[in-house]
Every structure is written in C-alpha cells, then in structure tokens.
Amino acid sequence: MSGKPKLTYANGRGRMESIRWLLAAAGVEFEEEFLETREQYQKLIKDGALLFDQVPLVEIDGMKMVQTRAILSYIAAKYNLYGKDLKERAFIDMYVEGTADLMGMIITFVFTPSKERNLALIIERATTRYFPVYEKVLKQHGQEFLVGNRFSWADVQLLEAILMVEEKEPTVLSKFPMLQFEEAEYLETRKQYEKIIQAGSLLFHQVPLVEIDEMKLVETRAILNYIAGKHNLYGKDLRIDMYVEGTMDLNEMLMIYPFSSPEEKEKNFAFMIQSATNRYFPVYEKEARHLEAWLGNPNCTISMEEAEWKRYGGCWQQLELRIDMYVEATMDLNEIIMHHPIQPPEAKAKHLASIIEKATTRYFPVYEKALKDHGQDFLVGNRFTRADVQLLETILMAEECKPDILSKFPVLQAFKARISNIPTIKKFLQPGSQKKPPLDAKLLPKVMSIFNIGNE
C-alpha cells in the first residue's frame, strides 16, 4: 500500500468533501475507493473496518479513522492547520462548527422530499446567522485569515461553505465585502439572548456560552475540546476528538428524546437502544482489539513516559485518536436523546424506541467490549480522560429513558459505578449540584419558546 491517505466513500461530496478539501489545502495527495454497491459497504462493516458502521473512512498513518470531525481534527493538527496554541485551536473549532452547521443543511437538502425543501431557510441562515459572524471577525482584526493571521482549517472550511451556498444563490455574498475576499463575523438570536447578542457575545446566536480564560466560547464541541486540553483530559494527542464525536452522536439521540411526541417516542425508543448497542458501544468493544494490535510492540506499555511513547512509535497518538472516536460516538447518541423532548406527540414512542435500539445495539456494545478486552478501569490508556466523562454522561442519559438499559452490559455497569465514585464526578452527581435534570413538561414549553423550536 502507498503512503498516501486512502479515502473510502460514495462517489460524491457528502461528509467526505470537507476531508478532501482539507487534504488538498495541506498539499497532500490521496487515493479514493468509491462505494458502488450496498455489498461493498456491508463488507466493510463485516470486516470491522467501520467503527459505528459509518463512513467516511480514512486510512492514514496506519489507522482506519471514522467520524468526520475527528478525521478533520487529526488532519488539521498533522499538517499545521490547527493554530499555534490551545486558544487559537478553540477559535478554529468554533468557526469550523459554525460552518459545519450551515453545510449540514445544504448536504441534506438534496435528500429532502421536494415539497419539504426550504432553500429560503438556508439562504436566510447563511445571511443572518453565519456569514455576518465571519464578516465581522475579518473586519475587526483586519487580517487575511480568520485565526492568528495564518492559514488554518477554519479558512478552508469557510471557503467550502461559501462556495456551497453560492451554488444555491450566486449573489449571496453581495452584502459581505470581507467574505468576497476571505471569511466572517458575529451574529444574534432570541429574547433572553438579545442583550448578550447585541454585545456580540454569542457567535451563531447559540448557547451554550462559556466564559473562560478571558474568552467567550460557543459551539459545544469547541468548548469541550478547550476544557479537555486545558485540564489534561485530552490524552497526549488528538485521538480524543474521534471518541468524543462518537459519544456525542449517541448523546444527542438521548437528549432530544424528551422533546419527542408520545407517538414518536415509542417509535424511536428502540432505535436509540439499537444505535447504542449495535453501532456505538460495539465500536468501543471492538476498538480494544485494535488497541492490542497497536500496542503489540513489547516495548510499548501503558506505564511509559511520553518521551518513551514517542520513541516507540507514537502509541499515545493512537490512543488519543481512539478517545476522539469514543467521544464522537457517544455524542451521536446524546444528540438523539436531546431532541426527544421536542418530538411531536405522535412521534415520541418511535423516537424513544430508536434511542434504546441504538444505545443497546450500536453504542453500548462497543464500550462494553473495549473495557472487557483490555481489563482496565478507563476507556483509553488506563487513565481518566474526556472519553470516560462523556460515556458516563451518555449512560446516565440513556438510563433516564430506560432504567434497565445496562442490564446486558455488566462491564459498563461496573464502569458506571467506578467513574461515578471519582471524587469530582461524585460531587457533581450529588443533589443540589449544577447538574441539570431532564426537561419536564413544565420547563419544556419555556425552552422551546426561548429557542423558537418548531417555529423556524
């Protein structure tokens, strides 16, 4: 096999296109294998090449990487497109997440039934929420690039987003002279936010907002990346990104579950469990076997100092990328759960079923296996990392949907008890802490009103 990265995806743009863009911007040649049949895709799953049973798949530096944001983070860091320090990286993350939100609307547009397509909404979001942010940023600092006056991943992704919108509306940049040259600025949103928005505190008109180290950070993943890096919960390289994104996929399924209608809950409950136990948790199970292969060198042990790890082939880099995959997978499930409360009544049952199904067949089996195979207390490198925090959060969210959801996962039951007893975590789980309960019927209408959910 050549030393070029190998990309496996359908012969189209989709979620692989941003990866192609970033590699091209870095001057890296790559090879592609196109999926032409369903059988090809199923074979990749059967062969264990796809964690969480999803593409894009990128083979690079002896690794098989999945989860788009984790792949992009690795490429950006590898080719010096990720800023010079942690603060610059945090801003790059925020800007990238903002453009990714807009690009996601465009990517799914072609798959939307004709009667439901809303091009006007895409243009409205681009011109009132996203492009004003980048326009203002570039105008205020007067530099050629978005962050640190040097070319970065944020610049590449913004250009890609601009070109995608221009394909839908060629004159979309007519009111954004700075973007006609390069990039973007700050924007606004709802009533309780208007004061903050007018002060320019909320990029993309969205919370959460975290003020830390004299910065105002938005975009959940960017905030998490910064906190993990600042407080030594990020391993020794960027592997955590992939795991975080994986767990966030799962977390989101669980978080949206309470917003679903009763009918949708029944429909999606099984789906969430299936995703967790079939796609996400099995990945972490399976990943433990890959970890053994990576650590097959007898000189490469968990107890090594960082310098020794580097001398013996950069094992820690492999481990940190594994953290990224685990986190990204749990975030997938989290997102499904977060959307549950806003589902229409008729869809809630189905949505809840989907949560349960994904949790128990996609996500939880992965983590169960990973912990069982290596026999250690933590998911990666036998040390407490962001991946452990994210997985515990996801487990607790899933248990709020179905209390006995871990009944078939004894290793995860032990993991839950172990991580919950870490002093800082134990304190956070105590009554009266800042940990929030699930949305209830009283709070839900207020939240939906604040964020204008269902009226956009």
Long-range contacts (C-beta under 8 A, 24 or more apart in sequence): 2-31, 4-28, 4-29, 4-30, 4-31, 5-30, 5-31, 5-58, 5-59, 5-60, 6-30, 6-31, 6-32, 6-33, 6-58, 6-59, 6-60, 7-31, 7-32, 7-33, 7-56, 7-57, 7-58, 8-32, 8-33, 8-34, 8-35, 8-44, 8-49, 8-55, 8-56, 8-57, 8-58, 8-59, 9-34, 9-35, 9-55, 9-56, 9-57, 10-34, 10-35, 10-55, 11-35, 11-36, 13-107, 14-56, 14-107, 15-55, 15-56, 15-68, 15-107, 16-55, 16-56, 16-68, 17-160, 18-68, 18-72, 18-100, 18-103, 18-157, 18-160, 19-56, 19-58, 19-68, 19-71, 19-72, 19-75, 21-156, 21-157, 21-159, 21-160, 22-72, 22-75, 22-76, 22-79, 22-81, 22-153, 22-156, 22-157, 23-75, 25-81, 25-151, 25-156, 26-75, 26-78, 26-79, 26-81, 27-79, 28-75, 28-79, 48-286, 48-289, 51-246, 51-283, 51-286, 51-287, 51-325, 51-329, 51-366, 52-246, 52-249, 52-279, 52-280, 52-283, 52-325, 52-329, 52-332, 52-362, 52-363, 52-366, 53-278, 53-279, 53-362, 54-279, 63-318, 63-321, 65-242, 65-321, 65-325, 66-242, 66-325, 67-241, 67-242, 67-245, 67-246, 67-249, 67-324, 67-325, 67-328, 67-329, 68-245, 69-100, 69-221, 69-241, 69-245, 69-328, 70-238, 70-241, 70-242, 70-243, 70-244, 70-245, 70-246, 70-321, 70-324, 70-325, 70-328, 71-242, 72-96, 72-153, 73-238, 73-241, 73-242, 73-324, 74-238, 74-241, 74-242, 74-321, 74-324, 75-153, 76-152, 76-153, 77-237, 77-238, 81-151, 81-152, 81-153, 81-156, 82-152, 82-153, 83-147, 83-148, 83-150, 83-152, 84-148, 84-150, 86-226, 86-229, 86-230, 87-213, 87-215, 87-226, 88-147, 88-148, 88-152, 89-225, 89-226, 89-229, 90-215, 90-217, 90-222, 90-223, 90-225, 90-226, 91-146, 91-147, 91-154, 91-222, 92-146, 92-147, 92-152, 92-153, 92-154, 93-219, 93-221, 93-222, 93-225, 93-226, 94-203, 94-217, 94-218, 94-219, 94-222, 95-134, 95-137, 95-146, 95-147, 95-154, 95-157, 95-158, 95-184, 96-153, 96-154, 96-157, 96-222, 97-219, 97-220, 97-221, 97-222, 98-130, 98-133, 98-184, 98-203, 98-204, 98-219, 99-130, 99-154, 99-157, 99-158, 99-160, 99-161, 100-157, 101-130, 101-204, 102-126, 102-130, 102-161, 102-165, 103-157, 103-160, 103-161, 103-164, 106-164, 106-165, 106-168, 109-168, 119-168, 119-169, 121-456, 122-165, 122-168, 123-165, 123-168, 123-169, 123-172, 126-165, 126-172, 127-172, 127-175, 127-176, 128-187, 129-187, 129-189, 129-204, 129-205, 130-161, 130-184, 130-187, 130-204, 131-162, 131-172, 131-173, 131-176, 131-179, 131-184, 131-185, 132-176, 132-184, 132-185, 132-186, 132-187, 133-184, 133-185, 133-186, 133-187, 133-203, 133-204, 134-158, 134-178, 134-179, 134-183, 134-184, 134-185, 135-176, 135-177, 135-178, 135-179, 135-183, 135-184, 135-185, 136-184, 136-185, 136-186, 136-200, 137-183, 137-184, 137-185, 137-186, 138-178, 138-179, 138-181, 138-182, 138-183, 138-184, 138-185, 139-178, 139-185, 140-185, 144-182, 145-182, 145-183, 146-182, 146-183, 146-184, 154-183, 155-182, 155-183, 158-182, 158-183, 158-184, 189-451, 190-450, 190-451, 190-452, 191-450, 192-450, 193-450, 220-248, 221-245, 221-248, 221-331, 224-327, 224-386, 228-385, 228-386, 233-384, 233-385, 233-386, 233-389, 234-320, 234-323, 234-385, 234-386, 235-316, 235-319, 235-320, 235-323, 235-380, 235-381, 235-383, 235-385, 236-306, 236-309, 236-316, 236-317, 236-319, 236-320, 237-314, 237-316, 237-317, 237-319, 237-320, 237-321, 238-317, 238-320, 238-321, 238-324, 239-317, 239-318, 239-319, 239-320, 239-321, 239-322, 239-323, 239-324, 239-325, 239-380, 240-320, 240-321, 240-323, 240-324, 240-327, 240-380, 240-385, 240-386, 240-387, 241-321, 241-323, 241-324, 241-327, 241-328, 242-321, 242-322, 242-323, 242-324, 242-325, 242-326, 242-327, 242-328, 243-284, 243-322, 243-323, 243-324, 243-325, 243-326, 243-327, 243-328, 243-329, 243-330, 243-379, 243-380, 243-386, 243-387, 243-390, 244-323, 244-324, 244-326, 244-327, 244-328, 244-330, 244-331, 244-386, 244-387, 244-390, 245-324, 245-325, 245-327, 245-328, 245-329, 245-331, 245-332, 246-280, 246-283, 246-324, 246-325, 246-326, 246-327, 246-328, 246-329, 246-330, 246-331, 246-332, 246-363, 247-280, 247-326, 247-327, 247-328, 247-329, 247-330, 247-331, 247-332, 247-333, 247-334, 247-363, 247-387, 247-390, 247-391, 247-393, 247-394, 248-327, 248-328, 248-329, 248-330, 248-331, 248-332, 248-333, 248-334, 248-335, 248-390, 249-280, 249-328, 249-329, 249-330, 249-331, 249-332, 249-333, 249-334, 249-335, 249-336, 250-275, 250-276, 250-279, 250-280, 250-329, 250-330, 250-331, 250-332, 250-333, 250-334, 250-335, 250-336, 250-358, 250-359, 250-362, 250-363, 250-394, 251-330, 251-331, 251-332, 251-333, 251-334, 251-335, 251-336, 251-337, 251-338, 251-390, 251-393, 251-394, 251-397, 252-331, 252-332, 252-333, 252-334, 252-335, 252-336, 252-337, 252-338, 252-339, 253-332, 253-333, 253-334, 253-335, 253-336, 253-337, 253-338, 253-339, 253-340, 253-354, 253-355, 253-358, 253-359, 254-333, 254-334, 254-335, 254-336, 254-337, 254-338, 254-340, 254-355, 254-359, 254-394, 254-397, 254-398, 254-400, 254-401, 255-334, 255-335, 255-336, 255-337, 255-338, 255-339, 255-340, 255-397, 256-335, 256-336, 256-337, 256-338, 256-339, 256-340, 256-341, 256-342, 256-343, 256-351, 257-336, 257-337, 257-338, 257-339, 257-340, 257-341, 257-343, 257-348, 257-351, 257-352, 257-355, 257-401, 258-337, 258-340, 258-341, 258-342, 258-438, 258-439, 258-444, 259-338, 259-339, 259-340, 259-341, 259-342, 259-343, 259-439, 259-444, 259-448, 259-453, 260-339, 260-340, 260-341, 260-342, 260-343, 260-344, 260-347, 260-348, 260-349, 260-350, 260-351, 260-352, 261-343, 261-344, 261-345, 261-346, 261-347, 261-348, 261-351, 262-345, 262-346, 262-348, 262-349, 263-344, 263-345, 263-346, 263-347, 263-348, 263-349, 263-350, 264-343, 264-344, 264-345, 264-346, 264-347, 264-348, 264-349, 264-350, 264-351, 264-352, 265-340, 265-343, 265-347, 265-348, 265-349, 265-350, 265-351, 265-352, 265-353, 266-348, 266-349, 266-350, 266-351, 266-352, 266-353, 267-347, 267-348, 267-349, 267-350, 267-351, 267-352, 267-353, 267-354, 268-336, 268-340, 268-343, 268-347, 268-348, 268-349, 268-350, 268-351, 268-352, 268-353, 268-354, 268-355, 269-349, 269-350, 269-351, 269-352, 269-353, 269-354, 269-355, 269-356, 269-357, 269-401, 269-402, 270-352, 270-353, 270-354, 270-355, 270-356, 270-357, 271-336, 271-350, 271-351, 271-353, 271-354, 271-355, 271-356, 271-357, 271-358, 272-333, 272-336, 272-337, 272-351, 272-352, 272-353, 272-354, 272-355, 272-356, 272-357, 272-358, 272-359, 272-398, 272-401, 273-353, 273-354, 273-355, 273-356, 273-357, 273-358, 273-359, 273-360, 273-361, 273-398, 273-402, 273-405, 274-354, 274-356, 274-357, 274-358, 274-359, 274-360, 274-361, 274-362, 275-332, 275-333, 275-336, 275-354, 275-355, 275-357, 275-358, 275-359, 275-361, 275-362, 275-363, 276-333, 276-355, 276-356, 276-357, 276-358, 276-359, 276-360, 276-361, 276-362, 276-363, 276-364, 276-365, 276-394, 276-398, 276-405, 277-357, 277-358, 277-359, 277-360, 277-361, 277-362, 277-363, 277-364, 277-365, 277-408, 277-409, 278-357, 278-358, 278-360, 278-361, 278-362, 278-363, 278-365, 279-329, 279-332, 279-358, 279-361, 279-362, 279-363, 279-366, 280-329, 280-330, 280-332, 280-333, 280-358, 280-359, 280-362, 280-363, 280-364, 280-365, 280-366, 280-367, 281-359, 281-360, 281-362, 281-363, 281-364, 281-365, 281-366, 281-367, 281-368, 281-369, 281-409, 281-412, 282-361, 282-362, 282-363, 282-364, 282-365, 282-366, 282-368, 282-369, 283-325, 283-326, 283-329, 283-362, 283-363, 283-366, 283-367, 284-326, 284-329, 284-366, 284-367, 284-368, 284-369, 284-370, 284-371, 284-379, 284-391, 285-365, 285-366, 285-367, 285-368, 285-369, 285-370, 285-371, 285-372, 285-373, 286-366, 286-369, 286-370, 287-322, 287-325, 287-326, 287-366, 287-369, 287-370, 288-369, 288-370, 288-371, 288-372, 288-373, 288-374, 289-369, 289-373, 290-322, 291-318, 291-319, 291-322, 291-370, 291-373, 291-374, 291-380, 292-373, 292-374, 294-318, 302-376, 302-381, 302-382, 316-381, 319-380, 319-381, 320-380, 322-379, 322-380, 322-387, 323-379, 323-380, 323-385, 323-386, 323-387, 326-366, 326-367, 326-370, 326-379, 326-380, 326-387, 326-390, 326-391, 327-386, 327-387, 327-390, 329-363, 329-366, 330-363, 330-390, 330-391, 330-393, 330-394, 331-390, 332-363, 333-358, 333-359, 333-363, 333-394, 333-397, 333-398, 334-390, 334-393, 334-394, 334-397, 337-397, 337-398, 337-401, 340-401, 341-438, 341-439, 341-444, 341-447, 342-444, 342-448, 342-453, 342-454, 352-401, 355-398, 355-401, 356-398, 356-401, 356-402, 356-405, 359-394, 359-398, 359-401, 359-405, 360-405, 360-408, 360-409, 363-394, 364-395, 364-398, 364-405, 364-406, 364-409, 364-412, 365-409, 367-391, 367-409, 367-412, 367-415, 368-409, 368-410, 368-411, 368-412, 371-411, 371-412, 371-415, 372-411, 377-418, 384-419, 384-422, 388-415, 388-419, 389-419, 389-425, 391-415, 391-419, 392-416, 392-419, 392-420, 392-425, 400-438
